[in-house]
Amino acid sequence: MKIQTTLQSTSIKITEPMIADIYYIEQADNNKRFYVTSDNGYNGYEGEGFSELEKAIKNVKGMIKNFFKDRGEENPKGF
């Protein structure tokens, strides 16, 4: 895996070149918790969010690690 993290103006963008999804971590103004969303429709705002940025990043890395397994596919070579 080659996870890339990019700091944007209001979010952290996390990508992996071998998957067709982009994850974003944003901090909510009202409760200061961190929430994960993605281009493919994942919406962490429906949950409780994360109290720490590191926990949100760890969660995204876990989703990327399991991206293909969650779809019933084998990880591509070199993933």
Wavefront OBJ file of the C-alpha trace (Angstrom):
o trace
v 0.000 0.000 0.000
v 1.090 3.527 -0.766
v -1.243 5.667 1.300
v -0.981 9.348 0.493
v -2.132 11.998 2.954
v -2.764 15.557 1.794
v -3.641 18.460 4.055
v -6.333 20.620 2.468
v -7.914 23.830 3.721
v -10.729 22.188 5.703
v -9.937 18.473 5.580
v -7.316 15.784 5.319
v -7.471 13.826 2.058
v -6.292 10.197 2.165
v -5.815 8.165 -1.000
v -4.222 4.950 -2.217
v -3.429 4.806 -5.953
v -4.767 1.248 -6.386
v -8.293 1.992 -5.168
v -11.002 4.134 -6.718
v -12.001 6.014 -3.598
v -10.858 9.148 -1.803
v -11.355 9.542 1.935
v -11.664 12.836 3.787
v -11.355 13.590 7.491
v -13.056 16.749 8.696
v -13.492 18.246 12.144
v -17.018 19.342 13.003
v -17.445 22.857 14.347
v -20.210 21.961 16.783
v -18.513 19.143 18.739
v -14.874 19.231 17.513
v -14.986 15.486 16.669
v -13.398 14.083 13.517
v -15.581 12.511 10.821
v -14.700 10.419 7.767
v -16.429 10.672 4.400
v -15.537 9.295 0.977
v -16.246 9.891 -2.694
v -17.958 6.488 -2.915
v -20.631 7.450 -0.411
v -19.221 6.515 2.996
v -20.619 9.054 5.460
v -19.142 8.948 8.954
v -21.325 11.875 10.020
v -24.065 9.301 10.660
v -21.947 7.946 13.535
v -20.254 9.397 16.591
v -17.023 10.409 14.881
v -13.613 10.212 16.540
v -12.338 12.175 19.503
v -8.771 12.214 18.141
v -7.409 12.783 14.648
v -5.058 9.794 14.988
v -8.018 7.477 15.587
v -9.771 8.773 12.465
v -6.622 8.239 10.380
v -6.234 4.703 11.751
v -9.857 3.987 10.815
v -9.314 5.174 7.226
v -6.148 3.085 6.897
v -8.168 0.054 8.039
v -10.845 0.757 5.429
v -8.175 1.027 2.734
v -6.490 -2.182 3.901
v -9.809 -4.037 3.646
v -11.075 -2.267 0.503
v -10.909 -5.321 -1.767
v -11.771 -7.926 0.889
v -14.950 -6.010 1.745
v -15.961 -6.400 -1.907
v -15.208 -10.134 -1.947
v -12.081 -9.685 -4.076
v -8.442 -10.598 -3.663
v -5.975 -7.799 -3.000
v -4.133 -6.911 -6.200
v -0.495 -7.882 -6.478
v 1.670 -5.344 -4.697
v -1.130 -3.974 -2.519
l 1 2 3 4 5 6 7 8 9 10 11 12 13 14 15 16 17 18 19 20 21 22 23 24 25 26 27 28 29 30 31 32 33 34 35 36 37 38 39 40 41 42 43 44 45 46 47 48 49 50 51 52 53 54 55 56 57 58 59 60 61 62 63 64 65 66 67 68 69 70 71 72 73 74 75 76 77 78 79
